[in-house]
Amino acid sequence: MLSITKEFRFEAAHRISNHGGDCKNLHGHSYILYVTVSAEEPDEQDMLIDFKLLKSIVKEQVLNHFDHVLILKRNKPNEALQALTDQKICWFEHEPTVERMLLFIRDALIHALPTTVQLYKLKLYETASSFGEWENKP
Ligand SMILES: Nc1nc2c(c(=O)[nH]1)N=C([C@H](O)[C@H](O)COP(=O)(O)OP(=O)(O)OP(=O)(O)O)CN2
């Protein structure tokens, strides 16, 4: 099986409102996302998918949601926070942990990629030393 990977970067703020420590405070991350797709053979262009097409799909499905926004779980304290600000907010059903963001990204990309490739792996860095991964294990 062949795979290719493209790196993306986005800046976002969030807070983990149920966190027992510092992460309940609003703070920002320079996220780094690696998107890996796979297929058995290249297509007639000798590619799995054109990196440029992959970039436009990830931009539309992921970066447009997350880049330079405030990501918050929809709950009462966060809605009160919204009332104090005109910030652009991406509302989440769950706390915006790296785990939940990976599942959001998985669901967004699985439906948007061409059927000729499979979403194989996602790797999301929240800080230089903290990251999560999702892998398509049949
Ligand atoms: N399993 C998870 N744990 C934590 C998450 C998460 O998404 N999943 N997120 C956070 C915070 O957002 C935090 O900003 C990142 O945590 P941490 O790696 O502890 O960040 P530090 O910069 O403080 O790490 P150091 O290694 O101490 O520099 C918390 N937990």
The ligand as a Gaussian input file, in Angstrom:
#p B3LYP/6-31G(d) Opt

LIG

0 1
 N       -5.351000      14.117000      26.639000
 C       -5.291000      15.479000      26.578000
 N       -4.786000      16.162000      27.619000
 C       -4.703000      17.496000      27.544000
 C       -5.140000      18.191000      26.397000
 C       -5.692000      17.442000      25.335000
 O       -6.104000      17.970000      24.298000
 N       -5.741000      16.095000      25.469000
 N       -4.970000      19.550000      26.316000
 C       -4.420000      20.244000      27.283000
 C       -4.174000      21.726000      27.127000
 O       -4.858000      22.257000      26.008000
 C       -2.675000      22.132000      27.096000
 O       -2.468000      23.403000      26.488000
 C       -1.719000      21.192000      26.493000
 O       -1.210000      20.447000      27.550000
 P        0.337000      20.230000      27.900000
 O        0.955000      19.302000      26.929000
 O        0.381000      19.844000      29.338000
 O        0.940000      21.673000      27.655000
 P        2.250000      22.304000      28.298000
 O        2.737000      23.342000      27.328000
 O        1.956000      22.766000      29.667000
 O        3.243000      21.078000      28.317000
 P        4.698000      20.985000      28.960000
 O        5.171000      19.623000      28.556000
 O        4.510000      21.118000      30.434000
 O        5.505000      22.105000      28.385000
 C       -4.038000      19.607000      28.573000
 N       -4.187000      18.204000      28.586000

